[in-house]
Amino acid sequence: MTKTKTDRLVKVLSKGKQVSAEQIYARTGLVNPSSTIHRLREQGLVIYTNKRNTDQGVKYFYRAPQGQF
């Protein structure tokens, strides 16, 4: 079964570590990960953006919801 770039992005994010756009490109081949992340958010995935000042810019990470609020 061939995995799409989106499938690879979900796999990278599901490991629970923060990844930069540069790291996403290196691991998945996605040139513009922000648009793919936007689509995944629309599908219901909870993907966070860390905008702290880092040498690699914005970082993304995913955490599964922990029950009801």
N, C-alpha and C positions, 0 to 999 in steps of 0.2 A: 504494500500500500504506500503510495506516494504522499508524503506530508507536505502541506502547503506552508508558505512562510508564516501565515497566521497560526497554524498549528504549532510550528516551531517556537513562535513568540509566546504562546500560552504555556508551552513546556518550560521555557526559560523563566518566565515570570512565576510559575507555580513552584519553583524551587525556594521561593521566599526571600531571595536576596535582591537588593536594589541593583538595577542595571541602568546604564546610561544609554542614550541613543546610539552612541558609537559602539558600545558593546552589543547592543541589539543588532546593529548592522553586521558586525563581525560574526555573530552566531546564527543569524537568520537570513541575511541578505536584504532585509527591508531597508530601503533608502529613507523613507519617511515614516518612522514608527508611530508618530503622534496620530496620524490619520487612522492607522490600524487599531491603535489603542482606543481612539474615539469610537470606532465601530464596535469593538469588544465591550466597551462600557454600555453602549446602546443595547447590546444583547444581554446585559445583566451582570457582567463580570465587574467586580469591585477592584479597580486598579488605581492605586494612589500615585500622586506625583510629588516628589520631594524637590522643592525649588531652592533649597539651601545653596549657599555659595560653595561650589566645589570646583575642582579643576576640570571636571568632565561635564559640567552643566547640569541640566535637569536629569533626575533619576526616577525610574518607575519601579513600583513593586506591587505585588498582589498578596492579599491576605484573605483567606476564606472567612466568611462571616461566622462569628462565634455566638450562635443562638439568636433569639429574638430580643429586641430592645424594648 
